[in-house]
Amino acid sequence: MDWMAWTWPTAIFFGVIACTLIVFTVLAIRFPETPRTGILRIETTRGDRLFITLLGSAFINLAWLGLVGANQPFALIVCLLYAAAVFRWV
């Protein structure tokens, strides 16, 4: 597979996403929840908030690469703060 850069960081990234989806599926089965309304004034579940977090984190990382450059570990810190805010208030 020379057409794609499958490196260990790439494999770890997709592995973490897969594990997160599995954990959230088990949580949804084991502990069903009712949707809640947050600051966006829409009803969201854990899965919705996870999707919003992943999508927002992708945009944060793209903006970081375009504006700052290669210091991605600091972008990870911003993404973790964003994720905490989404799961708390959205």
N, C-alpha and C positions, 0 to 999 in steps of 0.2 A: 504494500500500500504506500507507494511513493507520492500519491497525489494529496495526502493529508498528513498534517504534522501531529501524529499521535505521540505525544510525549507523556511522561509520568504526570506532570501537572494537569494536562488535559484529561487523562484517565481518572485522576483523583477528583477533578471537578465534576465529571459526569457520574462518577461513583457516589459522591456526596449528594448530588441531585437525586439520583435513583434511591438512595437510602432515605432521604428526606421524604420522598413521595411514598415509600413503603411505610415509614413511621406514621405519616399523616393518614394513610389509608387504615392502618391498624387503629389509630386513635379515633377515627370516624366510626369505625365498626364497634369498638369497645366502649367509647364514650360519646354517643351522639349528642350534638349540641343544637340549640336553636339559634337561628341567625340573630345578630345584634346590629344595632344602628350606631355608627360612630360619627366622626366629624364630617365625613363625606355625605352623610344623610342617606346612605344606601345600606340595605341589609347585607352583611357579610358573614361568612363562616370562616373557620380556620383555613380551609382550602383557598377561599377567595383572597384572604390576607396573604397567604403564601404566594399566590400568583402575583398579586400586586407587589409584593416584596421582591420577587425574582425579576419581574419586569423593570421595576424601578432601579434595582441594583445593576441591571444590564446597562441602563441609560447612564447611571452614575459612573460606571466604569468606562463607557465610551466617552463621556464628557471629560473624565479625568485624563484619559489618554490624549484627547485632543487639546486640552488646555494646559495640563501640567507635564505630561510625559510619562516616563517609565516607572515612577515610584508607586506601583500598584498596591503594596501593603498598606499604605495610608488610605487608599480608596476602599480597601476592605474594612478598615475601621469606620469610614463614613457609611458604608453599606450596612454594617452591624448596627450602628446607631439608627439608621433609617428603618431597618427591620424591627428593632425594638419599638420605635415610634408607631410603625404600622400595626404591629400586633397589640399595642396598648390602646391606640386611639382611633383606629379605623374600624 
